[in-house]
Amino acid sequence: MRRAPTVTLLGALLLAMGCNESEPGGPGARTPNNTNPVTQTPKKETFRISAPATTTTLKPGEQKEVSLTVDRSSDFKQDVTLTFKGDKGLSVTPDTATLKASSTDTTVKVMVAADKDAPVGDGTIHVVAKPESGDSTSADFKVSVKGS
């Protein structure tokens, strides 16, 4: 009988931590009849971005490396440009990054920084992922600035 509450708690914890994955982007993201003209099977011309699911904690003046992932479906063969914008006192370097379609690497690493005068509290980094054609998608991740 003790097992049920433990399993329930573990499930709730996994759900809370979860995955911070965007909605699909790309030419096939919101096209209802996106099929291969030869085989008539659905095309998989989409991608998603995965941002950190946990909060990144910084002190004013501190910076940390953060990784994001671009997950491509099998038919999506485009470059994806990520643009980062932080709330007041937060910055990302570089503020744009392009993951080439020809690259086998799916990870983008950036440095997230809290300015020396960044307000203490929680903030957000907004990430927009734009393909060469089709719909963009976005994800946010949390940054907490703690007093020094």
C-alpha positions in Angstrom: 0.0 0.0 0.0 2.9 2.4 0.5 4.0 1.9 -3.1 1.0 3.8 -4.7 1.8 7.2 -3.0 5.5 6.8 -3.9 4.6 6.1 -7.6 2.2 9.0 -7.6 4.7 11.3 -6.2 7.4 10.2 -8.6 5.0 10.7 -11.5 4.1 14.2 -10.4 7.8 15.1 -10.0 8.6 13.9 -13.5 5.6 15.8 -14.9 6.7 18.9 -13.1 10.3 18.7 -14.3 9.1 17.5 -17.7 10.5 18.6 -20.9 10.5 22.2 -22.1 9.8 21.5 -25.8 8.2 23.9 -28.3 5.3 23.5 -30.6 6.3 22.2 -34.0 7.8 24.7 -36.5 8.7 24.4 -40.2 6.7 24.0 -43.5 4.7 21.0 -42.2 3.8 22.4 -38.8 0.4 23.7 -39.4 -0.4 22.4 -42.9 -3.3 20.0 -42.7 -2.7 18.4 -46.1 1.1 18.2 -46.1 1.6 14.9 -48.0 4.3 13.5 -50.2 2.9 13.8 -53.8 4.3 10.5 -54.8 3.6 8.2 -51.8 0.7 10.2 -50.4 2.1 9.7 -46.9 2.4 12.6 -44.5 5.6 14.6 -44.8 7.5 15.1 -41.7 8.8 18.6 -42.4 8.8 19.9 -38.8 11.2 20.7 -36.0 11.0 21.5 -32.3 13.4 23.2 -29.9 14.0 21.9 -26.4 15.1 24.5 -23.8 16.2 23.8 -20.3 13.3 22.4 -18.2 14.9 23.5 -14.9 15.6 27.0 -13.7 19.2 28.3 -14.3 20.4 30.1 -11.2 22.8 33.1 -11.4 24.2 35.7 -9.1 24.5 39.3 -10.4 27.5 39.5 -12.7 27.6 35.7 -13.2 27.2 33.7 -16.4 26.5 30.0 -17.2 26.5 27.8 -20.3 23.0 26.6 -21.3 22.3 24.0 -24.0 19.3 23.9 -26.3 18.4 21.2 -28.8 16.9 21.4 -32.3 15.0 18.2 -33.0 14.4 17.7 -36.7 11.8 15.3 -38.2 13.0 13.1 -41.0 11.9 15.3 -43.9 13.0 18.7 -42.4 16.2 19.8 -44.2 16.5 23.5 -43.4 18.8 25.8 -41.4 17.2 27.0 -38.2 18.2 30.4 -36.7 17.6 30.8 -32.9 17.2 34.3 -31.6 17.5 34.9 -27.8 16.0 37.8 -25.8 16.2 38.1 -22.0 14.2 40.0 -19.5 15.7 43.1 -17.9 19.2 42.4 -16.6 19.6 39.0 -18.5 21.5 38.5 -21.7 22.5 35.7 -24.0 25.7 35.4 -26.0 25.5 35.0 -28.9 22.1 36.5 -29.2 21.5 34.6 -32.4 22.8 31.2 -33.5 22.2 29.2 -36.7 22.1 25.4 -36.8 22.8 24.3 -40.4 20.7 21.6 -42.0 23.9 19.9 -43.0 25.2 19.7 -39.4 24.9 16.4 -37.5 25.1 18.4 -34.3 21.6 19.2 -32.8 22.8 21.2 -29.8 23.3 24.9 -29.5 25.3 26.2 -26.5 25.0 29.8 -25.3 26.1 31.8 -22.3 23.4 33.2 -20.2 24.5 36.2 -18.0 23.0 38.3 -15.3 24.1 41.9 -15.4 25.9 43.2 -12.3 22.8 45.3 -11.6 20.3 42.6 -12.6 17.2 42.7 -10.4 17.0 39.8 -7.9 14.2 37.4 -8.8 12.9 35.2 -11.6 13.3 36.1 -15.3 12.8 34.5 -18.6 14.9 34.0 -21.7 12.7 33.9 -24.8 13.9 31.8 -27.8 12.4 32.1 -31.3 13.5 29.4 -33.8 13.0 30.5 -37.5 13.4 28.0 -40.4 14.3 29.1 -43.9 10.6 28.6 -44.8 7.5 27.7 -42.9 6.4 28.5 -39.4 8.6 29.7 -36.6 8.3 28.3 -33.1 9.4 29.4 -29.7 10.2 28.3 -26.2 11.1 30.1 -22.9 13.3 29.1 -20.1 13.6 30.4 -16.6 16.5 32.2 -14.9 16.6 33.0 -11.3 18.9 35.8 -10.1 19.9 35.3 -6.4 21.3 38.1 -4.2 25.1 38.1 -3.9 
